[in-house]
Amino acid sequence: MSSGETIEHRGWQAKHVAGNSITFPHRRGMEGLPKLPGNDFANRLRQKHHVPQSFKYINGYPIPVRPECGLGGERLNEDSIQFCPEPNGGGNNTVLYDPILTYGRVRHLPVKPYRPHFVLYDQKTLKFNAFFRQAVPESATETFRIRYVNILYFLEDDTMTVLEPTIENCGYPQGRLVRRGKKLKNADREEFYNWKDLNIGIDVEMHGYVFHITDCDAYTKEFLLSNGIELNEIELLPPDPAMNERSISQRQSFRHHKMYPVPDDKLRKYLEYQGKVLHFDCVLDERDRDGGELMTYKLFYYLEDDTVSIKELKENQEGRDYFPMLLRKQKLPKNWKENPVSHPSIFLEKTDAEVSEYYSPKDLIVGTTIFVYGRKFLLLDCDGFTRCYYEKALKLIQPDRVRLDSSPKRIPRLEVPSYLGLGTPEDSLASYHSLVPKSPKKDVITYLVNVNKFLRYGCVLDTAHPEDKIRKFVLSLSLADGTITIMESSIDNSGIRGGRFLSPRKVWLPGCNPDEPEYYTAKDLYIGATIVVFAHRFKIVSADLYVYRYMQAHPEIFSPKAIDSVRNYLLAEGHLKDDLRQATEEEYQKLEQTTPGESNDQDEVQKRLTGFEIGDSKASSPVASPRGSPVPRGDPTEHPCPHPIIPDEELRKAYHTNEPDELAVQAYRVPEDQPLSPQ
């Protein structure tokens, strides 16, 4: 096959150039296919998609230019060998042929990135063990001390620091002895210590201290040996005379103490005895001292960690501050005054190393006495689980309960003091029961059921002063908390300002006991009743329509006299038309169901109902004045008083705002949907 021959097969076109075959897609047959996956040859692995620059500004003018590369910096199709000119009508130009298409690109070894010195040795430290001698000139028992230190060399910045490990109760400050920084090796030449200058067995001087290096850690050994530094032999640290004498004295004075801890599997013990507690009844008798009493307590022994706690009982909290626990959960030592010689007296806390023996279950036997930090507790009894545990685990039988002599009778509580008149009686009683007074409890259910429900009555003052007889009041009783509010209506040119006469509060019944007061309730309020509020006598002369509805719903609370007084008043005002019409219809139905022999009774009822008309009359409808002051009607002896009766639902909502100025106007307003009856 010649160099210019081509072969077309299944949409692909192949060319042989200089003995080499190049295969590329034949795009002419796929131009009409839709843009769907599998129908194009786009590079799916492309990560860069930025469009090349195709415009430039030359001398301030935008000029389009041919892009030098394709999307994402890829080579254009025009730069491929496929678009090379074909001289003489056949074959490609071998001069423009790129061998990378056949042999690929030359692979270069990756260059190791450069890392600076502080990055290469970041967080890499050389550690040397050393010691130095400190003179003690003012001591009769010692002349010098040996102090052990660790010298740290930081490779990242060639700095050094010296740290001293902590020794318990050594008597001198420890920690960082030399601050981190570069240390001078020769002050004359201004040379600093380098890691090449450090080795085992040499002396290093820093800030007046001479440290002798005796050993180093494994990383330091490996680092120095890998850099060609030979390490000297390891030296032993010299003993400290003061610490040796101290350890000998401790051994001689604490022979009875446990020098080595007894091996015990705490996890196994915790999992086996978790939640298992021994209960003991104990008593503390301190009657031999002044003010002492005989008090009972509850002792708990926790088997999971051998701790003890003592709980106070409620009978011991009479007249005392509230402390739930006499002893918190902790291990209880048998002899709490026995302290080691090395234990400083300024500290009260002790560890297991300072305590020789703790209380264990075998020491808790009914009838014995235990000492709890100086207090003697007598064990009286234990529960059933404790007795079973002693029988099965310890093979011990607990004795029976210890009976004590009958304690003298307690002094009876003092009587409740009388009410002094400061605040409410409930608040005064709360300060008697507790040092920190608590607010009296409220009936939340009653409050939530009756919230925003009020019974309203019209009142006048029952007084001998003529200037107070024209004053009009509205009394509101809250069904939620039983408080009473009194609002006064304003009257023009009378000198009466009006507004709130009594803030919401509970009002005592006259003549009640101040220590156990009784308050006015809904059953005490009805038309004709007299209410005494702080020496002011109010007479109820009118009521709201909601009062009668509430009486109908709760007839067990109110007396028949109270219900009749409100019903008669509302009938006289013409506000119970529906009830009266319903009662008339029921009466007619009863008459229709009667027998013919009772015709005389029917005639009597019909005579009584003759001329009775259900409707509004002008005489029964109050006439409102410009400011809401009613004009007296009917009987001239009737007292002009507010009539807070609001049949309309919208007016009733406005009436709940407790505004006295609007109340008087709403009380005498005639509904628009009810026409006045002709005179």
C-alpha positions as CSV (number, residue, x, y, z in Angstrom):
1,M,0.0,0.0,0.0
2,S,1.4,3.4,-1.0
3,S,1.9,6.3,1.4
4,G,-1.0,8.2,-0.1
5,E,-3.5,5.4,0.0
6,T,-6.5,5.6,2.3
7,I,-8.9,2.9,3.6
8,E,-12.4,3.7,4.8
9,H,-14.1,1.1,7.0
10,R,-17.2,1.6,9.3
11,G,-16.9,5.4,9.5
12,W,-13.1,5.4,10.2
13,Q,-10.4,6.6,7.9
14,A,-6.8,5.4,8.0
15,K,-3.8,6.9,6.2
16,H,-0.3,5.4,5.8
17,V,2.4,8.0,6.0
18,A,5.9,6.9,5.5
19,G,5.1,3.3,6.5
20,N,3.2,4.3,9.6
21,S,-0.5,4.1,9.9
22,I,-2.6,6.9,11.7
23,T,-6.2,6.3,12.6
24,F,-8.6,9.1,13.3
25,P,-12.4,9.3,13.3
26,H,-14.2,9.9,10.1
27,R,-16.4,12.9,11.2
28,R,-18.2,13.5,7.9
29,G,-20.5,10.6,8.6
30,M,-21.5,11.7,12.1
31,E,-22.3,15.4,11.5
32,G,-26.0,14.7,11.3
33,L,-26.3,12.6,14.5
34,P,-27.9,14.2,17.6
35,K,-25.9,15.4,20.5
36,L,-26.2,12.3,22.6
37,P,-23.7,10.3,24.7
38,G,-21.8,8.0,22.3
39,N,-22.4,10.0,19.2
40,D,-19.5,12.5,19.6
41,F,-15.8,12.3,20.3
42,A,-15.5,14.9,23.0
43,N,-12.9,14.4,25.7
44,R,-14.8,13.2,28.8
45,L,-11.6,13.5,31.0
46,R,-11.1,17.2,30.4
47,Q,-10.8,19.2,33.6
48,K,-10.0,22.6,32.2
49,H,-12.8,24.3,30.3
50,H,-11.7,28.0,30.0
51,V,-12.1,29.6,26.6
52,P,-8.9,31.0,25.0
53,Q,-8.5,34.7,24.3
54,S,-9.8,35.8,20.9
55,F,-9.7,39.6,21.2
56,K,-6.8,42.1,21.9
57,Y,-6.5,45.8,22.2
58,I,-4.0,47.4,19.9
59,N,-3.5,51.2,20.3
60,G,-6.9,51.3,22.1
61,Y,-8.8,49.5,19.3
62,P,-10.3,45.9,19.8
63,I,-9.0,43.6,17.1
64,P,-10.0,40.0,16.8
65,V,-7.1,37.5,16.7
66,R,-7.0,33.8,16.0
67,P,-6.9,31.7,19.2
68,E,-3.6,29.9,19.8
69,C,-5.1,27.0,21.6
70,G,-8.5,25.3,22.1
71,L,-10.7,24.9,25.2
72,G,-8.7,24.2,28.4
73,G,-5.4,24.9,26.6
74,E,-5.7,21.9,24.2
75,R,-4.2,21.9,20.7
76,L,-6.4,23.0,17.9
77,N,-7.5,20.6,15.2
78,E,-5.8,22.8,12.6
79,D,-2.4,22.1,14.3
80,S,-2.8,18.4,13.8
81,I,-1.0,16.5,11.1
82,Q,-4.3,15.7,9.5
83,F,-4.6,19.2,8.2
84,C,-1.0,19.3,6.7
85,P,-1.0,20.2,3.0
86,E,-0.8,17.2,0.6
87,P,1.5,18.0,-2.2
88,N,0.8,16.5,-5.5
89,G,-2.6,15.3,-4.3
90,G,-1.4,12.5,-2.0
91,G,0.6,11.8,1.1
92,N,1.3,14.1,4.1
93,N,4.3,16.3,4.6
94,T,6.7,14.3,6.7
95,V,8.6,17.4,7.7
96,L,5.7,18.7,9.7
97,Y,4.9,15.3,11.2
98,D,5.2,15.2,15.1
99,P,6.8,12.0,16.3
100,I,5.1,12.4,19.7
101,L,2.0,11.1,18.0
102,T,3.7,7.8,17.4
103,Y,6.3,7.4,20.1
104,G,4.8,9.4,22.9
105,R,6.4,12.1,25.1
106,V,9.7,11.7,26.8
107,R,9.3,10.8,30.5
108,H,11.4,12.9,32.9
109,L,12.1,11.8,36.4
110,P,10.3,13.9,39.0
111,V,12.4,16.5,40.7
112,K,12.5,16.3,44.5
113,P,10.9,19.4,45.9
114,Y,13.1,21.7,47.9
115,R,12.3,21.9,51.6
116,P,14.0,24.5,53.9
117,H,15.8,23.5,57.0
118,F,13.1,24.5,59.5
119,V,10.5,22.4,57.5
120,L,12.8,19.3,57.2
121,Y,13.5,19.2,61.0
122,D,10.1,20.4,62.2
123,Q,9.1,18.9,65.6
124,K,12.3,16.9,65.8
125,T,14.1,17.2,69.1
126,L,17.2,15.6,70.6
127,K,16.9,14.7,74.3
128,F,19.8,14.2,76.7
129,N,19.7,13.1,80.3
130,A,22.0,15.2,82.6
131,F,22.5,16.4,86.2
132,F,24.1,19.2,88.0
133,R,25.3,19.8,91.6
134,Q,23.7,22.6,93.7
135,A,25.4,23.8,96.8
136,V,23.4,24.1,100.1
137,P,25.5,26.4,102.3
138,E,23.0,27.0,105.1
139,S,21.9,23.4,106.0
140,A,23.3,21.3,108.8
141,T,22.2,18.0,107.3
142,E,23.5,18.4,103.7
143,T,26.1,20.4,101.8
144,F,24.9,19.8,98.2
145,R,22.1,18.3,96.2
146,I,22.0,16.4,92.9
147,R,19.3,17.6,90.6
148,Y,18.4,15.6,87.5
149,V,17.4,17.4,84.3
150,N,16.6,16.9,80.6
151,I,18.3,18.9,77.9
152,L,16.2,19.4,74.8
153,Y,17.8,20.5,71.5
154,F,15.4,21.6,68.8
155,L,16.8,20.9,65.3
156,E,14.4,23.3,63.5
157,D,16.0,26.5,64.9
158,D,19.1,25.1,66.8
159,T,17.7,26.2,70.2
160,M,18.0,24.6,73.6
161,T,16.1,24.4,76.8
162,V,16.5,22.6,80.2
163,L,13.6,20.9,82.0
164,E,13.7,19.4,85.5
165,P,11.2,16.5,86.2
166,T,8.9,17.0,89.1
167,I,9.7,15.2,92.4
168,E,7.0,15.1,95.0
169,N,7.6,17.1,98.2
170,C,11.1,18.0,97.2
171,G,10.9,21.5,98.8
172,Y,12.2,23.6,95.9
173,P,10.7,24.9,92.6
174,Q,11.0,22.7,89.6
175,G,10.1,22.7,85.9
176,R,11.8,24.8,83.3
177,L,15.3,25.9,84.5
178,V,16.6,27.4,81.3
179,R,14.4,29.2,78.8
180,R,14.4,28.1,75.2
181,G,16.9,29.9,72.9
182,K,20.3,29.7,71.3
183,K,23.0,29.2,73.9
184,L,26.5,30.6,73.7
185,K,29.4,28.2,73.6
186,N,32.2,30.7,73.5
187,A,31.3,34.3,74.4
188,D,34.6,35.7,73.0
189,R,34.0,34.2,69.5
190,E,30.2,34.4,69.8
191,E,29.8,30.8,68.9
192,F,26.5,28.9,69.8
193,Y,26.0,25.3,70.7
194,N,25.2,23.0,67.8
195,W,24.0,19.5,67.8
196,K,27.5,18.4,66.7
197,D,28.8,19.7,70.1
198,L,26.6,17.5,72.2
199,N,27.7,14.0,73.3
200,I,27.5,11.7,76.3
201,G,30.0,12.4,79.1
202,I,30.6,16.1,78.3
203,D,29.8,19.2,80.4
204,V,27.6,21.9,79.0
205,E,27.6,25.3,80.6
206,M,24.4,27.5,80.3
207,H,23.7,30.6,82.3
208,G,26.0,29.6,85.2
209,Y,24.8,26.0,85.4
210,V,27.2,23.2,84.5
211,F,25.2,20.2,83.2
212,H,26.9,16.8,82.8
213,I,25.3,14.6,80.1
214,T,25.0,10.9,81.0
215,D,22.6,9.4,78.5
216,C,20.2,10.2,75.6
217,D,17.1,8.6,74.1
218,A,16.9,6.2,71.1
219,Y,16.0,8.8,68.5
220,T,19.0,11.0,69.5
221,K,21.4,8.0,69.3
222,E,20.1,7.1,65.8
223,F,20.3,10.7,64.6
224,L,23.9,11.2,65.8
225,L,25.2,7.9,64.6
226,S,23.6,8.4,61.1
227,N,25.5,11.8,60.9
228,G,28.8,10.2,61.7
229,I,29.2,11.1,65.4
230,E,30.4,8.4,67.7
231,L,28.7,8.4,71.1
232,N,30.6,7.9,74.4
233,E,29.7,5.2,76.9
234,I,26.6,5.7,79.0
235,E,27.1,6.9,82.6
236,L,24.9,6.3,85.6
237,L,23.3,9.1,87.5
238,P,24.8,9.7,90.9
239,P,22.4,9.4,93.9
240,D,21.1,12.3,95.8
241,P,22.1,12.1,99.5
242,A,19.1,14.1,100.7
243,M,16.6,11.9,98.9
244,N,18.4,8.7,100.1
245,E,18.1,9.8,103.8
246,R,14.5,10.7,103.2
247,S,13.5,7.3,101.8
248,I,15.3,5.5,104.7
249,S,13.4,7.6,107.3
250,Q,10.1,6.9,105.6
251,R,10.8,3.1,105.7
252,Q,11.7,3.2,109.4
253,S,8.7,5.2,110.5
254,F,6.1,3.5,108.3
255,R,6.8,-0.2,108.7
256,H,3.1,-0.9,109.4
257,H,2.1,0.9,106.2
258,K,1.6,-1.0,103.0
259,M,4.7,-0.3,101.0
260,Y,3.4,-2.0,97.9
261,P,-0.2,-1.9,96.6
262,V,-2.2,-5.1,96.8
263,P,-2.9,-6.2,93.3
264,D,-6.7,-6.0,92.7
265,D,-8.7,-6.1,89.5
266,K,-10.9,-3.0,89.8
267,L,-12.7,-3.6,86.5
268,R,-13.7,-7.1,87.5
269,K,-14.9,-5.9,90.9
270,Y,-16.8,-3.0,89.3
271,L,-18.6,-5.2,86.8
272,E,-19.5,-7.8,89.4
273,Y,-20.7,-5.5,92.2
274,Q,-22.1,-2.6,90.2
275,G,-25.3,-1.3,91.8
276,K,-25.0,-3.5,94.9
277,V,-25.0,-1.4,98.1
278,L,-25.1,-2.5,101.8
279,H,-27.7,-0.5,103.8
280,F,-27.3,0.1,107.5
281,D,-29.4,2.1,110.0
282,C,-27.1,4.0,112.4
283,V,-27.5,6.6,115.1
284,L,-25.4,9.5,116.3
285,D,-25.7,10.2,120.0
286,E,-24.3,13.6,121.0
287,R,-26.5,14.2,124.1
288,D,-23.4,14.3,126.3
289,R,-22.4,17.7,124.9
290,D,-24.3,21.0,125.0
291,G,-27.0,21.2,122.4
292,G,-26.4,17.6,121.3
293,E,-29.2,15.3,120.3
294,L,-29.9,11.7,119.3
295,M,-30.2,11.6,115.5
296,T,-30.6,8.7,113.1
297,Y,-28.9,8.3,109.8
298,K,-28.6,5.9,106.8
299,L,-25.2,4.5,106.0
300,F,-24.5,3.1,102.5
301,Y,-21.5,0.9,101.6
302,Y,-20.8,0.5,97.9
303,L,-19.3,-2.8,97.0
304,E,-18.1,-1.7,93.6
305,D,-15.4,0.6,94.9
306,D,-15.5,0.2,98.7
307,T,-16.8,3.7,99.4
308,V,-19.1,4.9,102.2
309,S,-21.7,7.6,102.3
310,I,-24.0,8.7,105.1
311,K,-27.4,10.3,104.4
312,E,-29.5,12.5,106.7
313,L,-33.1,11.6,107.3
314,K,-36.1,14.0,107.1
315,E,-36.7,13.8,110.8
316,N,-33.3,15.4,111.5
317,Q,-34.1,18.5,109.4
318,E,-36.6,20.1,111.7
319,G,-35.2,23.5,112.6
320,R,-31.9,22.9,110.8
321,D,-30.5,23.8,107.5
322,Y,-31.1,21.3,104.7
323,F,-28.0,19.1,104.1
324,P,-28.9,15.9,102.1
325,M,-25.6,14.1,102.8
326,L,-23.7,14.1,106.1
327,L,-20.8,12.3,104.4
328,R,-20.3,12.3,100.6
329,K,-19.3,9.1,98.8
330,Q,-15.6,8.3,99.7
331,K,-13.4,5.8,101.3
332,L,-13.6,5.9,105.1
333,P,-10.3,5.5,107.0
334,K,-10.3,3.8,110.3
335,N,-7.8,6.2,111.9
336,W,-8.1,9.5,110.2
337,K,-5.6,11.3,112.6
338,E,-2.7,9.0,111.7
339,N,-0.5,10.9,109.1
340,P,2.8,10.0,107.6
341,V,5.9,12.1,108.6
342,S,6.3,13.4,105.1
343,H,2.7,14.5,104.8
344,P,2.4,18.3,105.2
345,S,-0.1,19.3,107.9
346,I,-1.5,22.1,105.8
347,F,-3.2,19.6,103.5
348,L,-6.3,17.7,104.6
349,E,-6.7,15.4,101.6
350,K,-5.0,12.0,101.7
351,T,-4.3,9.4,99.1
352,D,-4.2,5.6,99.4
353,A,-0.4,5.9,100.1
354,E,-1.0,7.9,103.3
355,V,-3.8,5.8,104.8
356,S,-3.0,2.5,106.4
357,E,-6.4,0.9,106.4
358,Y,-10.0,1.6,105.3
359,Y,-13.3,0.3,106.6
360,S,-14.4,-2.9,104.8
361,P,-17.6,-5.0,105.0
362,K,-16.2,-7.2,107.7
363,D,-15.9,-4.1,110.0
364,L,-19.6,-3.2,109.7
365,I,-21.5,-5.4,112.1
366,V,-24.8,-4.6,113.7
367,G,-24.2,-3.4,117.3
368,T,-20.7,-2.1,116.7
369,T,-19.5,1.5,116.7
370,I,-17.6,3.0,113.9
371,F,-15.7,6.3,113.9
372,V,-16.4,8.8,111.1
373,Y,-13.8,11.6,111.3
374,G,-14.2,11.9,115.1
375,R,-17.9,11.1,115.3
376,K,-19.2,7.8,116.8
377,F,-21.9,6.0,114.9
378,L,-23.7,3.0,116.3
379,L,-25.0,0.5,113.8
380,L,-28.6,-0.5,114.7
381,D,-29.9,-2.6,111.8
382,C,-29.4,-3.6,108.1
383,D,-31.7,-4.6,105.3
384,G,-32.3,-8.1,103.9
385,F,-29.8,-7.9,101.0
386,T,-27.1,-7.0,103.5
387,R,-27.8,-9.9,105.7
388,C,-27.9,-12.3,102.7
389,Y,-24.6,-10.9,101.4
390,Y,-22.9,-11.5,104.8
391,E,-24.2,-15.0,105.1
392,K,-23.2,-16.1,101.5
393,A,-20.0,-14.1,100.8
394,L,-18.5,-13.5,104.2
395,K,-20.0,-16.4,106.1
396,L,-21.1,-14.1,108.9
397,I,-24.5,-13.7,110.5
398,Q,-25.6,-10.2,111.4
399,P,-27.2,-9.8,114.9
400,D,-30.8,-8.7,115.4
401,R,-31.8,-5.1,115.5
402,V,-30.5,-3.1,118.4
403,R,-33.3,-1.6,120.5
404,L,-32.7,1.8,122.1
405,D,-34.5,3.4,125.0
406,S,-37.6,5.4,124.0
407,S,-36.5,8.8,123.2
408,P,-38.2,11.7,125.0
409,K,-41.1,13.3,123.3
410,R,-40.3,16.1,121.0
411,I,-41.3,19.6,121.9
412,P,-44.5,20.4,120.0
413,R,-44.3,22.9,117.2
414,L,-45.1,26.5,118.0
415,E,-48.4,27.9,117.1
416,V,-48.7,29.9,113.9
417,P,-48.3,33.6,114.8
418,S,-51.2,36.0,114.2
419,Y,-51.4,38.1,111.1
420,L,-49.7,41.4,111.5
421,G,-51.2,43.1,108.4
422,L,-48.1,43.2,106.3
423,G,-48.7,41.8,102.9
424,T,-51.2,38.9,102.4
425,P,-51.8,36.2,105.1
426,E,-50.5,33.6,102.7
427,D,-47.2,35.4,102.2
428,S,-46.8,35.8,106.0
429,L,-47.5,32.1,106.6
430,A,-44.9,31.2,104.0
431,S,-42.2,33.1,105.9
432,Y,-43.2,31.2,109.0
433,H,-42.7,27.8,107.4
434,S,-39.3,28.4,105.8
435,L,-36.3,30.7,106.2
436,V,-36.5,31.4,102.5
437,P,-40.2,32.3,101.8
438,K,-41.7,30.6,98.8
439,S,-44.7,32.0,96.9
440,P,-48.0,30.4,97.8
441,K,-49.2,27.7,95.4
442,K,-51.9,28.6,93.0
443,D,-54.7,26.5,91.5
444,V,-53.3,26.4,87.9
445,I,-56.2,24.2,86.5
446,T,-58.8,26.6,87.8
447,Y,-56.9,29.5,86.3
448,L,-56.5,27.9,82.9
449,V,-60.2,26.9,82.7
450,N,-61.6,30.3,83.8
451,V,-59.0,32.7,82.3
452,N,-60.5,35.9,81.0
453,K,-63.9,35.1,82.6
454,F,-65.4,37.9,84.7
455,L,-68.7,38.4,86.5
456,R,-69.7,42.1,86.3
457,Y,-72.2,43.9,88.6
458,G,-73.4,47.5,88.8
459,C,-72.9,49.0,92.3
460,V,-73.7,52.2,94.1
461,L,-72.3,53.5,97.4
462,D,-74.5,52.8,100.5
463,T,-73.7,56.0,102.3
464,A,-75.4,58.9,104.1
465,H,-73.5,61.5,102.2
466,P,-75.7,62.9,99.4
467,E,-72.7,63.8,97.1
468,D,-71.8,60.1,96.9
469,K,-75.2,58.8,95.9
470,I,-74.7,59.8,92.3
471,R,-71.5,57.9,91.9
472,K,-71.7,54.7,89.8
473,F,-69.3,51.7,90.0
474,V,-68.8,48.5,88.1
475,L,-67.6,45.5,90.2
476,S,-65.7,42.7,88.3
477,L,-65.1,39.3,89.9
478,S,-62.4,37.2,88.1
479,L,-63.3,33.6,88.1
480,A,-59.6,32.6,87.5
481,D,-58.1,33.8,90.8
482,G,-61.0,35.3,92.7
483,T,-59.8,38.9,92.7
484,I,-62.2,41.8,92.6
485,T,-61.8,45.0,90.6
486,I,-64.0,48.1,91.0
487,M,-64.1,50.8,88.3
488,E,-65.9,54.1,88.7
489,S,-67.7,55.9,85.8
490,S,-67.0,59.6,85.3
491,I,-69.8,62.1,85.5
492,D,-69.5,65.5,83.8
493,N,-69.6,68.6,86.0
494,S,-69.7,66.6,89.2
495,G,-66.1,66.7,90.4
496,I,-65.8,62.9,90.1
497,R,-62.9,61.9,88.0
498,G,-63.7,58.2,87.6
499,G,-61.3,55.4,86.7
500,R,-59.9,52.6,88.8
501,F,-61.3,52.6,92.4
502,L,-59.8,49.2,93.5
503,S,-57.0,47.3,91.9
504,P,-57.4,43.5,91.4
505,R,-57.1,41.8,94.8
506,K,-59.0,39.5,97.1
507,V,-61.4,41.1,99.5
508,W,-62.1,39.7,103.0
509,L,-65.5,39.0,104.2
510,P,-66.5,41.3,107.1
511,G,-65.9,39.8,110.5
512,C,-63.6,36.9,109.4
513,N,-60.6,35.7,111.3
514,P,-57.4,37.5,110.0
515,D,-55.3,34.4,110.6
516,E,-57.7,32.3,108.5
517,P,-59.3,34.8,106.2
518,E,-62.3,34.2,104.0
519,Y,-62.8,36.0,100.7
520,Y,-65.7,37.1,98.7
521,T,-66.7,34.6,96.0
522,A,-69.3,34.4,93.3
523,K,-72.0,33.0,95.6
524,D,-71.8,36.2,97.8
525,L,-72.6,38.5,94.9
526,Y,-76.2,39.0,93.8
527,I,-78.6,41.9,93.3
528,G,-79.4,43.5,96.6
529,A,-76.2,42.3,98.4
530,T,-74.0,44.7,100.2
531,I,-70.2,44.4,99.7
532,V,-67.8,45.9,102.3
533,V,-64.5,47.0,100.7
534,F,-62.1,48.8,103.1
535,A,-65.0,50.4,105.1
536,H,-66.8,51.3,101.9
537,R,-70.2,49.7,101.5
538,F,-71.3,48.9,97.9
539,K,-74.8,47.8,97.1
540,I,-75.3,45.7,94.0
541,V,-78.2,47.0,91.9
542,S,-77.6,45.5,88.4
543,A,-75.8,42.6,86.8
544,D,-74.5,41.4,83.4
545,L,-76.3,38.9,81.2
546,Y,-73.2,36.7,81.5
547,V,-73.8,36.5,85.3
548,Y,-77.2,34.9,84.8
549,R,-75.8,32.5,82.2
550,Y,-73.1,31.5,84.6
551,M,-75.7,30.9,87.4
552,Q,-77.7,28.7,85.0
553,A,-74.6,26.6,84.3
554,H,-73.6,26.3,88.0
555,P,-76.8,26.3,90.0
556,E,-75.1,24.3,92.8
557,I,-72.9,27.4,93.7
558,F,-75.7,30.0,94.0
559,S,-78.7,30.2,96.2
560,P,-82.2,30.3,94.7
561,K,-82.5,33.8,96.1
562,A,-79.5,35.0,94.2
563,I,-80.6,33.4,90.9
564,D,-84.1,34.9,91.3
565,S,-82.8,38.4,92.0
566,V,-80.7,38.4,88.8
567,R,-83.5,36.8,86.7
568,N,-86.1,39.3,87.9
569,Y,-83.8,42.2,87.1
570,L,-83.0,41.0,83.6
571,L,-86.7,40.3,82.9
572,A,-87.5,43.9,84.0
573,E,-84.8,45.1,81.6
574,G,-86.2,43.0,78.8
575,H,-83.1,40.9,78.1
576,L,-84.5,37.4,78.6
577,K,-86.9,37.3,75.6
578,D,-85.6,34.0,74.2
579,D,-85.9,32.3,77.6
580,L,-89.4,33.7,78.2
581,R,-90.5,32.7,74.7
582,Q,-89.2,29.2,75.2
583,A,-90.9,28.9,78.6
584,T,-94.2,30.1,77.0
585,E,-94.0,27.6,74.3
586,E,-93.3,24.8,76.7
587,E,-96.3,25.9,78.8
588,Y,-98.5,25.8,75.7
589,Q,-97.3,22.3,74.8
590,K,-98.2,21.1,78.3
591,L,-101.6,22.7,78.0
592,E,-102.3,21.0,74.7
593,Q,-101.4,17.6,76.1
594,T,-103.8,18.0,79.0
595,T,-107.2,16.2,79.1
596,P,-110.5,17.9,78.3
597,G,-111.4,17.8,82.0
598,E,-108.7,20.4,82.7
599,S,-110.3,23.0,80.5
600,N,-110.8,25.2,83.5
601,D,-107.1,25.3,84.1
602,Q,-106.5,26.2,80.5
603,D,-108.9,29.0,80.6
604,E,-107.2,30.4,83.7
605,V,-103.8,30.3,82.0
606,Q,-105.1,31.9,78.9
607,K,-106.6,34.7,81.0
608,R,-103.3,35.3,82.6
609,L,-101.5,35.3,79.2
610,T,-104.1,37.5,77.6
611,G,-102.6,40.9,76.7
612,F,-99.1,39.7,77.4
613,E,-96.8,40.7,74.5
614,I,-93.2,39.6,74.1
615,G,-91.3,42.6,72.8
616,D,-89.5,45.8,73.7
617,S,-91.3,48.7,75.2
618,K,-90.1,52.2,75.2
619,A,-90.8,52.4,78.9
620,S,-88.5,49.5,79.6
621,S,-85.7,50.8,77.4
622,P,-83.3,53.2,79.1
623,V,-82.6,56.5,77.3
624,A,-78.9,57.3,77.1
625,S,-77.6,60.8,77.8
626,P,-74.8,62.3,75.8
627,R,-72.2,61.1,78.4
628,G,-73.9,57.8,79.1
629,S,-75.8,59.0,82.2
630,P,-79.2,57.4,82.2
631,V,-82.4,59.2,82.6
632,P,-84.5,57.8,85.4
633,R,-87.6,56.0,84.2
634,G,-90.6,54.2,85.7
635,D,-90.5,54.5,89.5
636,P,-89.0,57.8,90.5
637,T,-87.6,56.2,93.7
638,E,-85.4,53.9,91.6
639,H,-81.7,54.9,91.9
640,P,-79.9,55.8,88.7
641,C,-77.1,53.2,88.4
642,P,-75.1,51.7,85.5
643,H,-76.7,48.7,83.8
644,P,-73.7,46.7,82.4
645,I,-76.0,44.5,80.3
646,I,-74.6,44.0,76.8
647,P,-76.6,41.5,74.7
648,D,-74.5,42.2,71.6
649,E,-71.4,40.0,71.2
650,E,-69.2,42.8,69.9
651,L,-70.2,45.2,72.6
652,R,-69.5,42.4,75.1
653,K,-65.9,42.1,73.8
654,A,-65.4,45.9,74.2
655,Y,-66.9,45.7,77.7
656,H,-64.2,43.3,78.7
657,T,-61.6,46.1,78.3
658,N,-62.6,47.5,81.7
659,E,-62.9,51.0,80.5
660,P,-65.4,52.9,82.6
661,D,-66.0,55.7,80.1
662,E,-67.2,53.3,77.4
663,L,-69.0,51.0,79.9
664,A,-71.7,53.5,80.8
665,V,-72.4,54.3,77.1
666,Q,-72.6,50.5,76.2
667,A,-74.9,49.8,79.2
668,Y,-77.7,52.1,77.9
669,R,-77.2,51.6,74.2
670,V,-80.3,50.1,72.5
671,P,-79.5,47.4,69.9
672,E,-80.2,48.5,66.3
673,D,-81.7,45.3,65.3
674,Q,-84.5,45.5,67.9
675,P,-87.1,48.2,67.1
676,L,-88.7,50.1,69.9
677,S,-92.3,49.2,70.7
678,P,-94.9,51.9,70.2
679,Q,-96.0,53.8,73.2
